[in-house]
Amino acid sequence: MLTLRNCLRPFCKECSVHTILIAAQKGGAGKSTLAVHFGALAQQSGKTLLIDADPQGSLSFWHRRRAAPTPHLTKASAGDVPEILNIAEREGVDWVVIDSPPHNGSLIASLMSRATLTLIPVRPGPFDLDAVGATLTMARSLKAPLACIINAAPPITRGDTQVSTVAETRDVLISMGAPVLPGQVSQRVSLSHALIGGQSVDEYEPEGRACAEVGAMWATICELARTFPRQARSSWQASSVTACGVMVRA
């Protein structure tokens, strides 16, 4: 049986790991789906580790069905994550994508303190908008760089104009002082079909609109992650960084 240390073969030691935390205190926001597809895209540019910190284990469900050996995955409890991140750093991992549990404020806070960037998925609708406030408040109290993703949105069907519910969701988030990534990840069946077969959407339907949306979102996330200074979180100061047209608060 492979241990985490054994499966992470040494890579370039000059690179610091970019840790992407996907967090929401409300269930059903689509964290695990985003973690799968972002993790697979991250693997294309460097050694990637997925951490399944959600007791529901959706990320692990997908990984068991996957034929490809990468990205690597480890399932972790709250107490395991800090050491796993330390091992990933020492072994030259380029990207870590963490699927965090809902309804666990203390664990989410501890993960935010180690993350390069915290992504908060928000589905268009009043329940998600009502719930996002607690996660935003937590991130701000920790001075954690964050950005919201409009996820599981109604697809754009006519032209390139977002539907009214998406526009309204974006406006409300902005009014709350939340940075929102451009674009959206729509609710599309290809995202689910890919998961069933242990694939990512770019493997399942590389020419599809879902792949284009997820790919564009990941490109923005990469640029943001590379913008932030690679230094101990304890030394970060409150600041704002603009990248890809998004003001992301730290």
Secondary structure as GFF3:
##gff-version 3
##sequence-region A 1 250
A	DSSP	alpha_helix	4	7	.	.	.	ID=ss1
A	DSSP	beta_strand	18	22	.	.	.	ID=ss2
A	DSSP	alpha_helix	31	43	.	.	.	ID=ss3
A	DSSP	beta_strand	48	52	.	.	.	ID=ss4
A	DSSP	alpha_helix	58	64	.	.	.	ID=ss5
A	DSSP	beta_strand	72	75	.	.	.	ID=ss6
A	DSSP	alpha_helix	81	90	.	.	.	ID=ss7
A	DSSP	beta_strand	95	99	.	.	.	ID=ss8
A	DSSP	alpha_helix	105	112	.	.	.	ID=ss9
A	DSSP	beta_strand	117	122	.	.	.	ID=ss10
A	DSSP	alpha_helix	126	141	.	.	.	ID=ss11
A	DSSP	beta_strand	146	153	.	.	.	ID=ss12
A	DSSP	alpha_helix	164	175	.	.	.	ID=ss13
A	DSSP	beta_strand	185	186	.	.	.	ID=ss14
A	DSSP	alpha_helix	189	196	.	.	.	ID=ss15
A	DSSP	alpha_helix	201	204	.	.	.	ID=ss16
A	DSSP	alpha_helix	209	227	.	.	.	ID=ss17
A	DSSP	three_ten_helix	233	235	.	.	.	ID=ss18
A	DSSP	beta_strand	240	243	.	.	.	ID=ss19
A	DSSP	beta_strand	246	249	.	.	.	ID=ss20
###
